[in-house]
């Protein structure tokens, strides 16, 4: 009974928001709020910049967490759009792929690997591996590949955010893993490709099925996926 009432309340709220935004769009403008949950700031911020320049009347709020967190926030109605590196399999969510990226290592510029273009995956056995917390899809894919090749990383440092991971690597605490597209310009770090291993991540744009036609949400989807 309580769950059914909660579901009805969520749908009513979504309908009210959609009606309000439809009225705004009928007056020749698009305004309102857009709440985005993303797994990393490095991919979403350029997208938000382009969207905000096109729709200055829309107020955008962004927060970050791992893939499990993003999915849960959407289901509970706390956010409108999710950006995460895997499709959601929840019955209430719809996922659309929009970009593919490679998983690579990255190291500080003083690390011995910094002078190398690529390394074999097995070489991580002799290094301290710096990874995100459990719930990170990139971590999950990487660990699956380690198990497939029967590789054991003896030293692991777990960091709870992408920014923290980047700082740990920059300070020389170990070897990090990251999506190549997330590696923004930083003079302290160097990308290193993983030889003979094609670890790919497909980023998805995710939202509630009943919300995909809400004008503000649809405008963002159409901007990212023309």
PEJO-V499936 format. One record per residue. PSI is psi in whole degrees, 0 to 359 (* if undefined). Layout:
PSI ; PSI
This chain:
308 ; 319 ; 321 ; 319 ; 319 ; 318 ; 319 ; 320 ; 317 ; 316 ; 321 ; 318 ; 317 ; 321 ; 317 ; 317 ; 316 ; 317 ; 317 ; 317 ; 328 ; 321 ; 319 ; 315 ; 329 ; 338 ; 9 ; 14 ; 162 ; 118 ; 174 ; 202 ; 144 ; 122 ; 122 ; 130 ; 127 ; 157 ; 346 ; 142 ; 340 ; 336 ; 324 ; 328 ; 317 ; 326 ; 318 ; 321 ; 313 ; 318 ; 316 ; 325 ; 331 ; 331 ; 72 ; 343 ; 354 ; 125 ; 125 ; 131 ; 137 ; 140 ; 163 ; 147 ; 182 ; 178 ; 317 ; 318 ; 314 ; 312 ; 315 ; 322 ; 322 ; 315 ; 321 ; 357 ; 14 ; 337 ; 159 ; 322 ; 140 ; 142 ; 117 ; 157 ; 35 ; 155 ; 148 ; 139 ; 9 ; 139 ; 339 ; 352 ; 150 ; 135 ; 139 ; 121 ; 144 ; 348 ; 152 ; 144 ; 158 ; 141 ; 129 ; 168 ; 159 ; 148 ; 167 ; 159 ; 347 ; 357 ; 145 ; 330 ; 344 ; 338 ; 2 ; 144 ; 324 ; 162 ; 161 ; 146 ; 323 ; 339 ; 346 ; 343 ; 333 ; 9 ; 160 ; 121 ; 129 ; 121 ; 164 ; 172 ; 165 ; 135 ; 345 ; 126 ; 322 ; 316 ; 316 ; 314 ; 316 ; 316 ; 327 ; 319 ; 323 ; 315 ; 321 ; 323 ; 6 ; 47 ; 134 ; 121 ; 117 ; 329 ; 125 ; 131 ; 120 ; 129 ; 137 ; 8 ; 156 ; 326 ; 318 ; 320 ; 315 ; 317 ; 320 ; 318 ; 316 ; 328 ; 1 ; 23 ; 348 ; 197 ; 126 ; 163 ; 145 ; 158 ; 137 ; 323 ; 345 ; 350 ; 84 ; 169 ; 121 ; 115 ; 348 ; 347 ; 160 ; 131 ; 147 ; 118 ; 154 ; 116 ; 138 ; 26 ; 121 ; 82 ; 112 ; 143 ; 134 ; 114 ; 139 ; 145 ; 126 ; 141 ; 169 ; 141 ; 320 ; 352 ; 356 ; 340 ; 1 ; 127 ; 314 ; 317 ; 316 ; 322 ; 320 ; 317 ; 315 ; 330 ; 320 ; 323 ; 84 ; *
